[in-house]
């Protein structure tokens, strides 16, 4: 059941995300297309069926009533609705999908589903009554059995094959037998029905009530499930779809032999009558099977994999990388001329790198899912704040590690809300007076830059007044130096201090003391950095720099005394030798050096961590110019050992008691010779050095 629940949650969440995107786009166009109506009907039909299978009655009921509504719309068209009806329909759909999403979240959190959903059901039924001009019961009864599920009760026409088959004029029919012992044959048949619906294949089937009646299991086990496509082309399409489903043992196609005209017969027979007819039909003569029969259905080419399994795979790949490095770096084989061994190790290194790349790519997902959710945020806030804003999304196919995508969803949402709430001007008149378009714009973009992804949220609002920010920071005692010495970049960085907020009053969206400091903490927890730029009257831009993955990084190995450290390559700008003459002292006696016409402080690692080393002269060691976020400085080390791809290992839990991550250390890695190398956190390392000095 755990696996089934996991699959149900995954598929339902995916469908709800698709529905949200569809509704947002349709609302922008101020109307539904025919394809939109069919797609919403399909989504609700699927959610209804899977929820019924899992016995989640709350979700099934909501989806069923929305399905009824869109069945009526599909049958009667959208032209009958005026503009106000369509606006109400959008609001109703957003309300209903929110309810569905809340119920799904309860399942994810192992909480009981709601017992009372009367308000949502009443709203849906009331709207259906309003647009149909009559009670919803008639529409509901017709919607509960759409034409693709069953034939009508009295379908006239020729009949053939077993007596229980639906009557109608169709060229062939398909007999599906499921694998012995697979169980729940009625629900497996219903999944076939749903799959055929999704591909818009016209058909009738028998038994017709597989979705709601478990009594059909015995019949399907003994005689099979029968599908009667409307056309010859539909037969081929149906066979292809059926073969893709699991647990199907055989698929046989029979010609529909026309019988003489006879009086219409009803399809509503009792289970007992059906069994009698089924058992008698072989004696009457079996139809000849057509050429297209199969006993080996094709398997699906896509599968969904649990994230925990991918985590385990990455852990194993990481151990393989370490072990491969230990083998090739073994001191026992150094200086030995083993040509065949060296050739094999080169091949092993290539295969290990390929395996590592594939394992990492499995975890990479596009940021489009997170970005599309922002459409809904902007839509809801537009209505509540009465602001005319459009959201432009760029680079949504940029891929990031799955765990990182999950971690940055909340920060991006908070930044977008900030832009909507007090970044964009409150009135259209104010924008026009400032010479701007009446409609404001928020641009959400993502781009790749080597080993990291840059995500930015940019708006063309009123921007930030740095003088007000500085005054508030001074009133709150947050300044660490005279206010006149703060640059614009440093002033904007004050916004990310704990508890700092420029919003004077509490609203639904901001001013509650949970501000950019939380955003900054969440971004830094995945190894990212955040920065803010703004121009008064022109707008603001918040930029996140996020690593592609946290599992494996390209690092530079350095030594200080007997200790070995790793610096992420992404943080290194340059390494160079320095002379004594190039070093100058600031007013506090700290060493600084000039690089590219700028002065940067020097941090000596052996002093910072009290490491004994013989290399203390600036000319004997080497300087590494590093940069992270808005901090740029030089590290003094003994020597560079070389570049190496390293597997990041978390620090032991007990070290958390010593706040070791606040000491400029982000993790560790195991080297080829078995030694441990500490991975330095360049941003924190600078802060630690400043506090020490």
N, C-alpha and C positions, 0 to 999 in steps of 0.2 A: 504493500500500500504506500510506503514511503516513496518508492520510485514512481508510482502512478501519480501521487500527489505532486511530486516535484515536476513531472512532465505537464500535469494539468496547470500548475501555477505558471510555468514557463510559457505555455501556449496561450493561456488566458491573458497574461500580461502583454504578450506580443500583440495579440488581437486588439487589446484596449489601446495600446500605443498607436496601432494602425488607425483605429477609429478616431482617436484624438487628432491625428494628422489630417485625416479626411475631413473631419468637422471644421477644423481651423481653416483649411483651404476652401471648403464650400462656403463658409461664412464670409471669407474675403470676397468671394464671387457673388455673395448674397443670394445663392440659390444652390439646390442640389441638382446634379445631372442624373440621368437614368442610371449610369454606371455607379454613381454614389449610392443611390437607393438600393440597387442590387447588392452592392458590396456590404452595406450596413445590414441588410437582410441576411446575407451569408454569414457575417460575423456573429450576429445574434443567434442565428440558427446553430452555429457551431458551439457557441458558449452555452446555449440552452442544452444541447445534447450532451456535451462533456460534463456539465454540472449535474444533469440528471443521472449520468452514469456514476458520478462520484457521490450522489445523494446530497448535494448542496442545494437544498430546495430554495433558499433565499435567492441565490444567484440565478437559478433556473427560472424562477417566477418573474424576476425583473427582465431577464433576456427574452422570455416568452412573450411578455406584453409588448416589449419594443418590437419584437418580430411581428406580432399582430398588427401593430401600427404601420410598419413599413410594408407589410403585405397589402394592407388597404391602399397605401400610397402607390405601391408598385402597380396594383390592379387599376387604380382610378386616375393615376397621373398626378403631376404636380400643378397642372394648370388650374385646378379647382381651388387652390389655396391662394389667398391674397398675401401681400407683403408682410402684414402683421402676423398672420398665421405662420409664415416661414420664420420670422424672428422668434416667435414663441417656440417653434419646433427646435431651433438651435439651442435656446436656453434649456428646454426640456431634455434634449439629448445630453448636453453637458452635465446637467443635474443627475441624470440617470447613470451616465458613465462614472461620475464621481462616486455615486453610491456603489456601483459595481466594484470600483477600485478599492473603496474602503472595506468592502466585504472580503476582497482578495487579500488585503493587508492583514485582516484578522486571521485568515487561514495561515498566512506566512508567520504570524506571531503566535500561532497555536491558541487563538482566542475563539470563543463561541461566536457563531454568526448571529446577526440581528434576528429577533423574533417578530419585530413589527416593521414591515415595509409598506404599510397601507398608504402612507402619504405619497410615496413614489408611484405605486400602482394606480392610486386615485388620479394623480396628475396625468399619467399616461392615458388612462381610460377617458378622462374628461376631455383631453385634447382630441382623442379619436372621435368622441361624440360630437365635439364642436366642428370638426372638419367633415364628418360624414353626415351630420344632421340626424343621427339616430343612435341608439344604444350600441355600445361596443360589443355586445354579446354576439350579434350576427357576424360582425367582422372577425371576431375572435374565433368563432366556430369554423369559419371558412379558412382562416389563417392557420389554424392548428393542423390542417391537413392540406398543404399546398399541392398543386397539381403534379409536381415532380415526385411527391411521396406516394400518392395513391391515385388510382383511377377513380372517377366519380362512382357513386353507388349504382347507377344504371347507365352503363356505357354500351351502346348498341354496336353491333358489328360482328365480324366473323370470329370464331374461336378455334383453337387447335391445341395439340399437346395435352398435358394433364388437364383434367376438368377444372381444377382449382385456379388455373392461371387467369389473370385479369383479361377481360374481353377487350378487343380493340383491333385496329388494323395496323399491325407492326410486322416487319419482314422476318425478324428472327428473335429468339429469346436466349438468354444466357443462364446456365445453371452453375451456381458456385457452391462448391463443397469445401468446408473448413477442415483443418487438421483435427484428427481425433484427439479428444482430451484438451483442446485449447480453452474450452469454457467460455461462457458468456457469448454464445453464438449470436444471440439477438443484437447485442451491442456491437459486435464485430460487423454484423450486417448493416446496422445503422451507420457505422463509420464508412462503409462503402457508399451508402446512400448520400452521406454528407460530402464525400470526395467527389461523387458524380455531380452533386449540386454545384460544388465549387467550380467545376469545369463547364457548367452550363450544358450538361448532357441531358436532353429530354428523354424521359423514360417513366414507366410505371413498374411496380415491383410487387412481389408476393413472398412471404406475408408482408402486408403493408404497415402493420402496427408494431414493428420490431422495436421502435423507440420506447414505447410505453408498456408493452406486454412481454413479460418473461415467459408466458405460456408458449411463445413461438420457438423457444429453444429446442424442445423435443422434435418439433416438425423439421427445423433446419438441420438438426443432427441427422435425422433419418432420410429426409428427401432433398435437402439443399435449400439454397436461397435463390429465387428466380428474379431476373431483371429483364425487362422488355423494352429496349430502346425504340424510339419512334422511327428512326431511319437507319438505312444501311451504314451511313457514315457514323451515326451515333453508336452503332454496334462496335465498330472498330475502336472508336475513342473509349467506349466503356470497357472493353477487354483490356486495353492498354493501362487504364487507370486501376482496374481490379488486380492486374498482375503485380502492380507496385505495392500492394498491401500485404502485410505479413499474415501468417496463419491461414492463407488460402492454399488449399491442397490441389484442387483442380478447377479449371475454368472451361466449360463446354458450351459451344454455340450450336443451337438447333434451328432448323428452318421452321417457320411458322406456317403450318399446313392449314390452309383455309377450309373451313367447314361450311355446309349450307347455311343460308340465313335462318336465324331462329329468334325467338322472342328474347328481349333483353333479360339478362340474369343479374342478380345482385351479388355483390362481393362479400356481404356480411354473413358469413357462415360461422357456426359454432366450431370450437376446436374439435369436437367429436366428429362432426360432419366432414371437416377438412381431412381428418385422418382416414376416414372411410374412403373418401374420394381418392386420396393419395395412394392408398393401398390397392384400390381397384384399377388405377390408371395403367400400370404396367401390363395388366391382362388385356386391356383394350388395344394394346400395341404401342410400342415406344417409337417416337420419331427418330429419324436417322440423323446422327450427329453430323454437323458440317465439318469442313476441313480444319477450321481454326479451333483446335482444342489444345489445352496446355496443362501440364502437371507440374511445371517449375516456374512459379511466378517470379518476376524480376524484383530485386531488392532495391530499396531506396538508396540514392547516392548521397544523401545528407543525413547526419545524425547530430543530436545535441548531447553534449558531454558535461558532466558535473564539473564545476570549477574546482572542487576538492581533488578530483582525479588529475586535473591539469596541474594543480599545485604539487601533487605527489610526483608527477612526471618531471616537472621542473626541478624538484629536489634531487631526483635520481640523475637527471642530466647534469646537474651541478656537481654531483659526486663523481660522475664519469669524467668531467672536465678536470677536476682536481686529481683524480687517480691517473689520468693520462699524463698530466703535468708531472706527477711524482715519478712515473715510470721513465719518462724521457729525461728528467733532471736528476736521476739517481746518481749519487757520487760514485757508485761502484762501477758504472760503465763510462765515466768520464775519461777522456784521453785514450779510449780504446777505438781502434779503427774497425768498426763493425758496419760495413757498407750495407749489407742486407737488413740489419737491424735499423739503421738510420732511414733506409727507404721505407720500411714498414711503419716506423714512427711518424714519418711525414704523411703517409697515407692515413694513419690513425688520426692524426691531427686534423686532416681535411674532413674525414668522416665525422669526427667529433664536432667540428665547427658547423657542418651541415645539419647534424642532429640538433645542435643547440639553436640554430636559426629556425628550424622547423618547429621545435618545441616552443620557442618564444612567439612565433607567428600564430600558433594556435590560441594564444591568450590575447592576441591583439584584436580589438573591436573598434569600429568607427565611432566617433563622438556624436554621430548624427542622432542617436537615441536620446542623449542628454540634451543636445541642442534643440531638438524638436519639442521637448517638454517646455522649453522657454516660450514657445508660441502660446501655450495655454496660459502661462503666467502673465504675459503681455496682454493677452485677450481679456482676461478677468480684470486686470488692473485698469485697462482702458475704460471699461464700463463703470467701475467703482470710482475712479478718479476723474472721469469725464475728460480724458485726454486723447487727442488724435495722434497715435503713434504707430509706426510700422516697424516690424522686426525683420532685418535682413540677415540671412545666414550665409556664411562663406566657409568653404573648406570642411563641410560636414563629413566628408568621407575620410578625413585624416584619422589614422588608427593609433590607439594607445592601449597599454595593458589594461585588461578588464578590471583589475582591482583598483587601478588609478582612476579609471572612468567613474567607478562607483564613488570614489572619495571626493572627486571634484564637482559632482553634481550639485551638492548643497552650496558650495562657495559661488559657483556660477549663478545659481538661482538668487542668492543674496545680492550679488553685484547687479544683476538685471533689475531686481526690485528697487535697489538704491537709485538706479538711473531713472526708473519710472516714477518713483515717489518724489524725490527731491533733486533729480538731475534735470529732467524735462520741465520746461516752464509750465506753470499751472493753467494758463489760458492761451488760447490761440492768438488773441489780440496782442499779448506780450511778445509772442514770437514774430508776428507780422511787424510790430513796432521796431523790433530789433533787426529787421531786414531778412528774416529767415522764412523758409516755406512754412505754411500753416501746419502741415503734418510733420511731426518730429520723427526722427529715425534713430533706432538703436541697431548697431552692427555687431553681430556676434561672429567671430571668425577664428579659424584654427589653421595653422601652417606648420609644416615640418622644418626643422633646422638641425640636421644631423642626428644627434642623440637625444633631442628633446622636441617637445611640441609647444608652440607659443599660442596661447588662447587669449584673445582680447575682447573686451566689451566696451564699445565706443558709442557715445551719444553726442548729439548736436544740441544739447541743452544749454543751460545758463552757465555751466562751469563752476569752479570753486573759487571763493574769495580767500586767498592765502592770508590776508591780513586778519580776517575774522578767525580763521583756524588758529593762527599764532596767538591771538588775544585770548581765545578760550583755553588753549594749552597753557598759557601763562597763568590764567586765573586758577586753573586746576593744579598748578604746580608740577607740570609735566616737562618743563624745559630743563635741560642740563647745561646750557650755556646761554650767554646773553642773546636776546631775541634778534639783535641786529646781525648776528653771525650765521643765522640759519639761511641756507639756500632754499629756492622754491621746492626742489626735490626733497629736501629734508623736512620742510614744512608739511608737504603732502604725506610724508611717511608718518607724521604724528597721528594721522587719521587711524592708523592701525595699532595704536596703543590701547591697552585694555580700558574699556569703559568710555572711550572717547566717542562722542557723537555730536554732529552739528545740528541734528534735529531737535528743536526746542520742545516739541510736544509729542506725546505718544500717539501713534496712529496704528492702524491695523497692520501696517507693513514695516514700520521702523520706529526708532526712538525708545527701544526697550532695554538698552544697555548691552544687547548682544550684537556687536557691530563687526567692523572690519578686523578686529583683533582675532575673533574666532575664525574668520575667513583665512587670515594669514596663518593661523596655527594649523588649520586643516590642509592648506596647500603645502606648508613646510613639512607636514607629517608624511607626505609622499615624495619628499625630496625636491619640491618645487619652490619657486620664489615668486613674489607678487610685487608689482610696482604700479604707481598711479601717476598719470600726467593730466594736467588740466590747464585750460586757458579761459579766463573769466570772459563770459559772454559767448564763447565759441563751443564749449563742451568739454567732456572729460573722457579719459580712456584708462581702463584698468587692465593690466597685462599679467597673465600667469605664464611662467615658464615651467613646464612639467616634463620630467624624464619619461622616455618611452616605456621603460620597465625598471623595476626595482630589484630584479633577481640577479642580473649579470651586468657589470659595467666595465668599460675600458678604463684601466687605471695605469698610473705611472708609479712604479715602485721606487721609493727613496730610502736612504739609510741615514740614521742619526745615531752615532755611537754603535751599540750592538742591536739597536731596535730598527725594525723595518716598518714603514708606513706606506699607505696607498693613497694617492690623490686622484680623484676622478679626472680623466682627460678633459672632460667638458669644462672644468674650472680653470684649466691652465691656459694662459695666453702666451707665455714665453719663458724660457730658462736661459740664464746667461751668467758669465763670470763678472765680478765687480772688483774695482780697485778701491783702495782706501780713500783716494782723493774724491771718488764719486759719492761717498757717504757723508751726509751732513746731519747735524743734530738740531731738533726743534727746541722750542723754549723750555720743554720739560726734560730735555736730555735724551729723547728717544731718537733712534736712527731712522732716517728717511733717505730715499734715493730718487733720482729723476729718471723717468721713463716716458718717452714720447711727449716731452715737454710738460709732463705732469709729475708732481711729487707724491710718492707712495711710502707708507710706513713699512719698516722691516720687522718681521716677527721671527725670532730665533727659537726654533722648536726645542733645542736642548735647554734653553732657559725656561721656556714655558712649562715643560714637563720634567724639569730637573734630571736630565739624562746626561750621564758622564760621557764626554767625547774629547778627543785630542784636537779636533778641528773647531777652533773658536775664532781664528783669524778670518776676516771676511774674504780674503783673497784665496784661501785654501779650500773653502767650500763653494757652494753654488747657490744662486738665487733663483727662485721660481716665482714668476709673476702670476698671481692667481686672482680670480674674480668670481663673485657670487652675489646675485641681486645687485644692490647698489654699493657693495663693498669691494674695493680693489686694493691689494697690498702685495708684498713680496715675502716669501718664506725662505729662511736661510737653513740649508740642509748640508749634510756631509757630501753625498753624491747621489747621482741618478743611477738606478740599477736597470732600468728598462721598462718598456711598455708591456702590459700583460692584461688579458681579459680575465677578470676575477669574478668569482661567485660570492655574492654578498650573503654573509651569515649574520643572523641576529645575535646581539649580545645576550649572555645568560641573564635570566630574569632577576637573579639576586643582585646584579650590579645596578639595577634601577634604584636601589636604596641609596646609592651614592651619587645619583644624578649625573651619571657618567656621560649621558648624551648632551648635557649642558657644558661639557668640558671640551667640545670640539671633536667628538668621536661619534660617528654615525653607525659603525658596525665593524665587522672584521672579515677576513678571508683566510683560507688555508693555502699556502704556497706549495709549489711542487716538491720542495724538500721537506714538507710537513710542518714548517714553522707557521706561526700565525702573524698576519700583518694587520695592523689597525687601519681602518679606512677613516680618513679625516673629513670632518664636516667643515668646509672652508668658511661658510658664513658664521657658524658658531665659534670657530677657532679665532676669528678676528675679534668677536665680542669678548671672548675669554681673555685674549691678550690685552685688550683695552682696559678691562677691569683690573687685571693684574698690575698693569703699569700705573 
